[in-house]
Amino acid sequence: MAQNQQGNAPLLAPPNPLDIRPGESSISYSIQLEPPGPERLFRLESEDAMKERMRQEKRNTPQMERLIFPEEIVLSRSNYDSQWRSRNWQPTVRLVEPNYLVHGRLLFHEKNSERYGWDLGPIQPFVSAGFFLGDMALLPYHLATDPLRRWESNAGYCLPGDPVPYMLYPIGASGTGTVAEAAVVFALLACFP
């Protein structure tokens, strides 16, 4: 292998004339085998400076081909701002529906049958009535749990129709809910001895 004039990178030997196909020329390329240093990796230069550097590097090689860059096409002679500010664009409206729903608090809600579509056959009316009576008895507890929360969202729930197993959802512990439920029970006991 031979070194180029600057001594930076070795040049490949000229190709074998038997390996050249008709219509191709015998061109030897310099291949740098050493990794580039930081001065080459982090070099900041304009596009014109890069083209001039490539031309100078091309002159130092023994090849006779000229380095030709394609001509840049001028798309417009006017400034971007004046072109777009002069037009009167009509506003467009797009309706984007979110993938969640915000609604008021659900105080009577049986997720298994109402949301996920579970049907227990002939005993379903009794199960639904039992959940309703339980929610009715715990209404003061539910109202006093997070008293400042007025809205709920269906984010985090499975979608209706998804294969969700029949589950029993426990009631969360709440100090304010317990106090409200106890107050209502004592008030009812005081009113109806």
C-alpha positions in Angstrom: 0.0 0.0 0.0 1.2 3.5 -0.7 0.8 6.7 1.4 -0.9 9.8 0.0 1.1 13.1 -0.2 0.1 14.3 3.3 1.0 10.9 4.9 -2.4 10.7 6.6 -4.1 7.7 5.2 -2.8 4.8 3.1 -4.1 4.5 -0.5 -5.3 1.2 -1.9 -3.3 -0.3 -4.7 -4.7 0.3 -8.2 -7.3 -2.3 -9.1 -6.5 -5.2 -11.3 -7.4 -4.4 -14.9 -9.1 -7.8 -15.2 -11.6 -6.7 -12.5 -12.8 -3.6 -14.3 -16.0 -3.9 -16.2 -16.5 -2.3 -19.6 -17.5 1.4 -19.2 -15.9 1.8 -15.8 -12.6 3.6 -15.2 -9.9 2.5 -12.9 -10.1 4.8 -9.9 -8.3 4.3 -6.6 -10.0 5.7 -3.5 -8.3 6.7 -0.3 -9.8 5.0 2.7 -8.9 6.3 6.1 -8.4 3.3 8.5 -7.8 5.3 11.6 -10.8 6.7 13.6 -11.1 10.5 13.2 -10.0 12.7 16.1 -12.1 15.3 17.9 -10.9 18.2 15.7 -12.4 16.4 12.7 -15.6 15.1 14.4 -16.5 18.4 15.9 -15.4 20.7 13.1 -17.8 23.6 12.5 -17.8 25.1 9.0 -20.2 26.5 6.6 -21.4 24.7 3.5 -19.2 26.9 1.2 -16.2 26.2 3.4 -16.9 22.5 3.3 -17.1 22.5 -0.5 -13.8 24.4 -0.7 -12.1 22.0 1.7 -13.3 19.0 -0.4 -12.0 20.7 -3.6 -8.6 21.2 -1.9 -8.5 17.6 -0.8 -9.4 16.5 -4.3 -6.5 18.5 -5.8 -4.0 16.7 -3.5 -5.0 13.3 -4.9 -3.5 11.9 -8.1 -6.9 11.4 -9.7 -7.8 13.5 -12.8 -11.6 13.8 -12.1 -13.0 17.1 -11.1 -15.2 17.5 -8.1 -18.5 19.0 -9.2 -21.3 19.9 -6.9 -24.9 20.3 -8.2 -26.2 23.8 -8.6 -28.6 25.0 -5.9 -32.0 25.8 -7.1 -33.5 29.2 -5.9 -37.1 28.5 -4.8 -38.1 32.1 -4.1 -36.5 35.6 -4.0 -39.0 37.0 -1.5 -38.6 36.7 2.3 -40.5 34.0 4.1 -42.3 36.4 6.5 -43.6 38.8 3.9 -44.8 36.0 1.7 -46.9 34.4 4.4 -48.0 37.5 6.2 -49.5 39.1 3.1 -52.0 36.3 2.6 -55.3 36.2 4.4 -55.6 32.6 5.6 -59.0 31.5 6.8 -59.0 29.9 10.3 -59.8 26.2 10.2 -61.7 24.3 12.9 -61.0 20.7 13.8 -63.0 18.7 16.3 -60.8 16.4 18.3 -62.5 14.0 20.6 -60.5 12.8 23.6 -60.3 9.1 24.5 -61.7 9.7 28.0 -64.9 11.1 29.5 -65.3 13.5 32.4 -68.6 13.2 34.3 -70.1 13.9 37.7 -69.5 11.5 40.7 -71.3 8.2 40.4 -72.8 7.3 43.8 -74.7 4.3 42.5 -72.5 2.3 40.2 -72.2 -1.4 39.7 -69.1 -1.8 37.5 -69.5 -5.5 36.7 -73.0 -5.3 35.1 -73.3 -1.6 34.1 -69.9 -1.1 32.7 -68.4 -4.4 31.7 -71.7 -6.2 30.7 -71.7 -9.1 33.2 -75.1 -10.9 33.4 -75.7 -13.5 36.0 -78.9 -14.8 34.4 -82.0 -15.1 36.6 -80.3 -13.9 39.8 -79.1 -10.6 38.2 -82.1 -8.5 39.4 -81.4 -9.6 43.0 -77.7 -8.9 42.7 -78.4 -5.5 41.3 -81.0 -4.7 44.0 -78.5 -5.8 46.6 -75.8 -3.5 45.3 -78.4 -0.6 45.1 -79.5 -1.1 48.7 -75.9 -1.3 49.8 -75.1 1.9 48.0 -78.2 3.5 49.5 -77.1 2.5 53.0 -73.6 3.9 52.4 -74.7 7.1 50.7 -73.5 9.4 53.5 -70.2 7.6 53.4 -69.8 8.1 49.6 -70.9 11.7 49.8 -68.4 12.6 52.5 -65.5 10.7 50.9 -63.5 13.3 49.0 -66.1 16.0 49.6 -64.3 18.5 47.3 -64.1 16.1 44.4 -67.0 16.9 42.0 -65.8 15.2 38.8 -64.7 11.7 37.9 -63.2 10.3 34.7 -63.3 7.0 33.0 -59.5 7.1 32.4 -57.9 4.0 33.9 -61.0 1.8 33.5 -61.2 -0.9 30.9 -63.4 -0.1 27.9 -66.9 -1.4 27.8 -66.9 -4.9 26.2 -63.4 -5.7 27.2 -63.0 -9.2 28.7 -62.8 -8.2 32.4 -63.3 -10.9 35.1 -66.2 -10.5 37.6 -64.6 -8.7 40.5 -65.7 -7.4 43.9 -64.5 -3.8 44.3 -63.7 -2.9 47.9 -64.8 0.4 49.4 -61.9 2.7 50.1 -61.1 3.8 53.6 -62.1 7.4 54.4 -62.1 9.2 57.7 -64.6 11.9 56.6 -66.8 9.2 55.2 -66.7 7.2 58.4 -67.6 10.2 60.5 -70.5 11.2 58.2 -71.9 7.6 58.2 -71.6 7.4 62.0 -73.3 10.8 62.4 -76.2 9.7 60.2 -76.6 6.4 62.0 -76.7 8.2 65.4 -79.1 10.8 64.1 -81.5 8.1 62.9 -81.2 6.2 66.2 -82.0 9.5 68.0 -84.9 10.2 65.8 -86.4 6.7 65.8 -85.6 5.0 69.2 
